[in-house]
Amino acid sequence: MSDSPFNPDEPTIGIADAIVFFGASGDLAYKKIFPALQAMVLRRDFDIPIIGVAFSNWTNEQLLQRARESVRKFYPSASDDDFARLAKLLRYVDGDYHKIETFDKLRVELGDAKIPMHYLAIPPSLFPTVIEGLAKSKCAVNARVIVEKPFGRDLQSARSLNRVLHAVFNEADIFRIDHYLGKEAVQNLVFFRFGNTFLEPIWNRHYVKSVQITLAENFGIAGRGKLYEETGVIRDVIQNHLLQVVGFLAMEPPTRTYADSMRDEQVKVFRMIRPLNGDNLVRGQFKGYRREEGVASHSQVETYAAVRLFIDSWRWEGVPFFIRAGKFLPHTVTEVLVELKRPPIAKFFPHLGNYVRFRLNPQLRIGIGARVKHAGEAWTGETVELSALKAKNSDEMDPYERLLGDAMDGEGILFTREDAVEAAWQIVQPVLGPSATPVFEYDQGTWGPREADLLVAEWGGWHTPAVES
């Protein structure tokens, strides 16, 4: 593939005029892609071919039926007339990804499209095969490609995958999709940081004591035992989603003089994070995991991980960033707590004092913790929170709609760049694999193994996100 004549020298300019999604019969297409396409058709009012590709012995009518069921379930506000607008654009190509005939049929369905966009919603093991087929059939000419995470399973495989992609596509035409970056709450994290002048003077090692990020899920692996055995929570959410959040919290202000400035600042943060080691990691596994279908009886795969990160930068030197994520925790929530240092007069701050809290899921809430005096003669007080809840707008874009729309426009700011992927893998690479650290069992419905408490003992313990109405 390295000798491919279809590798563009310059990024593709213009709006995509055809959408191709491989894996059209899969779970991701059913739950996310069809609803996103329906929303895009209504919002953008475009009239371009949307071609599903799969090896399922389906007909075009079966694809339409699958799309109809998906839209009814996941986009219930769409009327029959709304779906009819999507249906008239949908086409289907059935065939083996290993056979060039499949891609020749795709080339015919693309017709006069000048800027096709190919979405690889398929297992990463099939990426090289499909990319080679796109190149040989000339479907990759002047095209863009979207690849679904995971972007490799370690640093070596990520680099290998990038070589495969670059054999056919320019980096500017490669869109590595991480739906977390399309979430309104995550984008608001960046906006709140840089849109309010009262934060910047204190957003550094002189005032910040520690940062905690929690991604908790109150459910298990949902029948995905075989897949999870190859992943684990570090690969699943820490290496990508939660390191992205760290980047947004720790980055320097991006300039608006060029489009890639925010991604540049993210990469700078990743390169300054010390690679993890066993002293800064606790792995856990919920009781009962090894009885799940597809899971090895002596599995050492983690369903919980707590890490302590340090960023060797002028702004953050000495400030620990704690991350914990896991399955079967007490409730489903994603939250960031930035704790500030106490003032020098200790009696005003005997306990938790000032903080900034970002609730990212299930709804966006921003809170600022402040100390106020109790009524009476004694100089004692308590922490109260000044909070703002951002209600979800009925017109708010789903992450997949936003990201697919940006890829259509050639806007890469919310996608992960090659250097960011590799820098993130370098952080976790030393602790990948079952032999990196012990795995401690924890009861379902708890906040993970007690051993994780030792990571944060010096900084006052874990902040436990509350259940909010």
Residue, then its C-alpha position, 0 to 999 in steps of 0.5 A: m500500500s505504500d506505493s499507492p498512487f492515490n495518496p494525496d499530497e494536500p488535504t481534501i478541500g470541500i464538503a463531502d458529497a457521499i457518505v459510506f459506512f462500513g459495518a452497516s449491519g453492526d451494533l454501532a450502526y444500529k445504535k449511533i450511526f443511523p440516528a446521527l444520519q437521520a438528524m443530519v438529513l433533517r438539520r443539513d437538508f442534504d441530498i447525497p448518497i449514503i451507502g452502507v457496506a457489510f458482509s451479511n447477505w442483506t438486501n437494500e430492503q433489509l438495510l432500510q428495515r434496520a435503519r427504520e427500527s434504529v430511528r424509531k428506537f433512538y430518534p423517536s421524534a422523527s416522523d415517517d416523512d422524516f425517515a422517508r427523506l433518509a431512506k431515499l438516500l440510503r443504498y447498500v453494498d453487500g460483499d466480502y471486504h477481502k474481495i475487490e469486487t465489493f469495492d468495485k460495486l461501491r465505486v459504482e454506487l458512488g457515481d459522480a461523487k467527488i469527495p466521498m467520506h468513508y466511515l470504518a465502523i468495523p473491528p480494527s483488524l479489518f482496517p488494513t483490508v478495507i483501506e487497501g480495497l478503497a485504494k485499489s478501487k480508486c474509492a480513496v481518491n480525494a476522499r476522507v476516512i473516519v476510523e472508530k476507536p480503539f486506535g490500536r491496543d498499544l503504542q506499537s499497534a497504533r503506529s502500525l495502524n497509522r502507517v496503514l492509514h498514511a499509505v493511502f490518506n493524508e493526515a488531514d483527511i484522517f478523522r479518528i473519532d472519539h465520541y467523547l470529544g463530541k459531547e457538549a459537556v466536554q466541550n463546555l469544560v474548555f469553554f468554561r476554562f477559557g471563557n471566564t477571567f476569574l479562573e485563569p489566575i488560580w488555574n496553576r500549581h500555586y492555587v490548585k491542590s489536586v485534580q480528580i476525575t471519576l468515570a463510574e458506571n453502575f453496570g458491568i460488561a453487558g455480555r461483551g466478555k470476549l471483547y473486554e478480555e482484550t481491552g480492560v478499562i485502561r484501554d477502554v476509557i483511560q487512554n482515550h476519553l479521560l486523558q482527553v479530559v486531562g488535556f483540556l484541564a491542563m492545556e495552555p490557552p489555544t490561539r485562534t490564529y490557526a485551526d489546529s491550535m487546540r490540538d497542539e496544546q493537547v499534545k503538549v500536555f500529553r508529552m509532559i505527563r510522566p509515563l505510568n508505573g506500578d506505584n501510581l496505578v491500582r487495578g481492580q476487578f469486580k467479583g463475578y467478572r470471571r463467571e461472565e461468558g467469554v472471560a477466562s477463569h483466571s482472568q487478570v483483566e481490570t474492570y477498574a483502574a485508579v491512576r495518579l498522574f503528574i505533569d512536568s510543566w511550569r503550570w502543574e509541577g507537583v499537582p497530582f491528577f487522579i483518575r478512576a474509572g470502573k464497572f459496577l460502581p454505585h452509580t453512573v457519573t462522570e465528574v471532575l473536581v479541582e480542589l484548591k489549596r487552603p488559605p494560610i489561616a487554618k481555622f477558616f478551612p478545617h475541611l474541604g474548602n474551595y473547589v471547582r466541580f464539573r459534572l459531565n454526565p449524566q447532565l452538565r453541572i458546574g459548581i464552585g465550592a465556597r466557605v461561609k460562616h455559621a450563624g453565631e459567635a463562633w468563627t466556624g463555617e461550612t462549604v456551600e456550593l454555587s452551582a449552575l445546571k445546564a438543561k439539555n436543549s432539545d435541539e442539541m446535537d448528539p456527539y455522533e451527529r456533531l462529529l460526522g458533520d464536522a468530518m463532512d466539512g473537513e473540520g478536524i478540531l474535535f478529532t484525535r490527531e496521530d501525534a496525540v494518539e501515540a503520546a497517549w499510548q506512551i503514557v499508559q504503555p508501561v502498565l499495559g498487560p496483566s503482569a503490570t500490577p496485581v488485580f484486586e477484587y471489589d464488591q459490586g456496588t462499591w467504589g472499587p478496591r480499598e487499595a486505591d485509597l492509598l493513591v490519594a491518602e496524602w491528598g485527603g482521599w477520594h471525592t465521591p460524586a453524589v447522586e443528583s436529581 
